[in-house]
């Protein structure tokens, strides 16, 4: 699985890292058919995570540093 890893643009501050993921057409079709989102954490300890569809930035802030 690690052979498929690529660089990921993230927003970072002292408390968190935020990345944005946009599903492609195949992902959307699976989700609309009742599919699930799977989260893989590499390692033996599982850090706290949050998966959401809500934008963590308010409308006046920027998502600079996060690739669309």
C-alpha positions as CSV (number, residue, x, y, z in Angstrom):
1,X,0.0,0.0,0.0
2,X,2.8,2.4,0.7
3,X,3.9,2.3,-2.9
4,X,0.8,4.2,-3.8
5,X,1.5,7.1,-1.3
6,X,1.9,10.6,-2.7
7,X,2.6,14.0,-1.2
8,X,-0.4,15.6,0.5
9,X,-1.0,19.4,0.8
10,X,-2.3,20.2,4.3
11,X,-3.1,23.2,6.4
12,X,-1.2,23.0,9.6
13,X,-1.2,25.0,12.9
14,X,-0.1,24.2,16.4
15,X,-3.0,21.8,17.1
16,X,-4.0,20.1,13.9
17,X,-3.4,19.1,10.3
18,X,-6.3,19.5,7.8
19,X,-6.3,18.0,4.3
20,X,-9.1,18.1,1.7
21,X,-10.2,15.1,-0.3
22,X,-12.5,15.3,-3.3
23,X,-14.1,12.1,-4.5
24,X,-13.8,11.3,-8.2
25,X,-16.8,10.0,-10.2
26,X,-16.1,6.4,-9.3
27,X,-16.0,7.3,-5.5
28,X,-19.2,9.3,-5.8
29,X,-21.0,6.5,-7.5
30,X,-19.9,4.1,-4.7
31,X,-21.0,6.6,-2.0
32,X,-24.4,7.2,-3.7
33,X,-24.9,3.5,-3.9
34,X,-24.5,3.3,-0.1
35,X,-20.7,2.8,0.0
36,X,-18.6,3.8,2.9
37,X,-15.5,5.9,3.5
38,X,-12.6,3.9,4.8
39,X,-9.8,5.4,6.9
40,X,-6.4,3.8,7.0
41,X,-3.9,4.8,9.7
42,X,-0.4,3.5,9.1
43,X,1.2,2.5,12.4
44,X,0.2,0.7,15.6
45,X,-1.3,3.7,17.5
46,X,-4.5,5.3,16.3
47,X,-4.5,9.1,16.7
48,X,-7.8,11.1,17.2
49,X,-9.2,11.8,13.7
50,X,-12.2,13.6,12.3
51,X,-13.8,12.9,8.9
52,X,-16.5,15.5,7.9
53,X,-18.1,17.1,4.9
54,X,-18.2,20.5,6.6
55,X,-15.5,23.1,5.6
56,X,-13.4,23.8,8.6
57,X,-12.7,27.3,7.4
58,X,-15.2,30.1,7.6
59,X,-16.3,31.8,4.4
60,X,-13.8,34.7,4.8
61,X,-10.8,32.6,5.5
62,X,-8.6,30.9,2.9
63,X,-7.7,27.3,2.2
64,X,-4.3,28.4,1.0
65,X,-2.0,25.4,1.2
66,X,-4.6,22.9,0.5
67,X,-4.7,21.6,-3.0
68,X,-8.2,21.7,-4.6
